[in-house]
Amino acid sequence: MVNEIRDNNFEEVKNSGLAVVDFNAVWCGPCRMLAPIIHELADEMDDVSFFACDVDKNGDLAMNFGIQNIPAVGIFKDGKLVDMSIGFKPKEAMKAFINSKK
């Protein structure tokens, strides 16, 4: 399951051990291509929490993490950003990126 971040609320991410945050926007074509991959990985990877953050609805949060290009997928450990992937990646590449941070 992919949880939606609302109102710039990052507490749930901070309270997750390992979290993946997909920074996206509804008008972004590559974001729409990546979204189903993120949902599939969320179903497959029980030991990781997944979140979606619409940068238009959560501008302050996107600005805090320096998001300038989307899609941007951030890996967080205990609420701290440890790595970021910019742009669309196929499923296996995204899975490898996430697994490399475990």
C-alpha positions in Angstrom: 0.0 0.0 0.0 1.2 3.5 -0.9 0.2 6.1 1.7 -0.5 9.6 0.5 1.2 12.5 2.2 -1.2 15.4 2.9 -0.7 18.9 4.2 3.1 18.6 4.3 2.7 16.1 7.1 5.9 14.0 7.2 5.4 12.4 10.6 4.4 9.0 9.3 7.5 8.8 7.2 9.6 9.8 10.2 8.0 7.0 12.2 8.8 4.4 9.6 12.0 2.5 9.7 12.8 2.4 5.9 10.5 4.5 3.8 10.2 5.3 0.1 8.7 8.6 -0.9 7.6 9.2 -4.5 7.6 12.9 -5.1 5.3 13.4 -8.1 2.6 15.5 -9.8 -0.6 14.6 -11.6 0.5 16.5 -14.8 3.9 14.7 -15.0 4.0 11.9 -17.7 7.0 10.0 -16.2 5.4 10.3 -12.8 2.3 8.5 -14.1 4.5 5.8 -15.6 6.3 5.3 -12.3 3.2 5.2 -10.0 2.1 1.7 -10.9 5.6 0.4 -10.4 5.7 2.0 -6.9 2.4 0.4 -6.1 3.6 -3.0 -7.3 6.8 -2.7 -5.2 4.7 -1.6 -2.1 2.7 -4.9 -2.5 5.9 -6.9 -2.8 8.2 -5.3 -0.2 6.6 -5.8 3.2 9.6 -4.5 5.1 9.5 -1.0 3.5 6.8 1.7 3.9 5.8 3.5 0.7 4.4 7.1 0.4 3.3 9.4 -2.5 3.9 13.1 -2.2 2.2 15.4 -4.8 4.6 18.3 -5.0 1.8 20.7 -6.0 -0.2 19.9 -2.9 2.9 19.7 -0.6 5.1 22.5 -1.9 6.8 23.2 1.4 7.8 19.6 1.8 9.2 19.4 -1.7 11.1 22.6 -1.2 12.6 21.3 2.1 14.1 18.3 0.3 15.2 20.4 -2.7 12.9 18.6 -5.2 13.4 20.4 -8.5 12.8 17.5 -11.0 10.1 14.8 -10.8 9.6 12.0 -10.5 12.0 12.0 -7.5 12.1 8.9 -5.3 13.6 9.5 -1.9 14.8 6.7 0.5 14.4 7.6 4.1 15.7 5.8 7.2 14.1 6.9 10.4 12.9 10.1 8.7 16.3 11.1 7.3 17.0 11.2 3.6 19.7 8.8 2.6 19.4 8.7 -1.2 17.4 10.1 -4.0 16.6 8.8 -7.5 15.6 11.4 -10.1 13.5 10.4 -13.2 11.7 7.3 -14.3 13.3 3.9 -13.7 12.0 0.5 -14.7 10.7 -1.8 -11.9 13.8 -3.9 -11.5 16.1 -0.8 -11.4 13.8 0.8 -8.8 13.7 -2.4 -6.7 17.5 -2.6 -6.8 17.8 1.0 -5.8 15.5 0.4 -2.7 17.2 -2.8 -1.8 20.6 -1.2 -1.9 19.6 1.0 1.1 18.3 -1.8 3.4 
